[in-house]
């Protein structure tokens, strides 16, 4: 079963929790990934493989967040490639601590909630430290069970949502 993601590309359900994202851009490689069960409350140490040789080898599952976060610290952030966000309410994420990160880092962000609560990644929030901010025209909302691919822009030192996968 494939889902049309407009100009971004398509998401193909391979079965068994395995998916492929096929970009509409012919210069972007296909992305194979797995859905992580956020209720396990355990950080994943398996692999998520991108066709072409890029491997996402570690997943961080946040503790249950109870309110909005600013300059949010993900321990050893640079060592994770997939972040599963969880909360008991809708949460605004205004910034993520970027200590130790360099341009070119990329992550899959998943809303791992089972309660319908959303995560909104707020753009250019002055309350967040400059290097911890998100850049873009509009805030990005991730609904339950949705994924976004984010990267760290080397020239602006900002987090940028690249595509909904």
Secondary structure, 3 states (H helix, E strand, C coil): CEEECCCCEEEEEEECCEEEEEECCCCCCCEEEECCCHHHCCCECCCEEECCCEEECCEEECCCECCCECCECCCCHHHCCEEEECECCCEEECCECCCCCCCCCEEEEEECCCCCCCEEECECCCCCCHHHCECCCCCEEECCCCEEEEEEECCCCEEEEEEEC
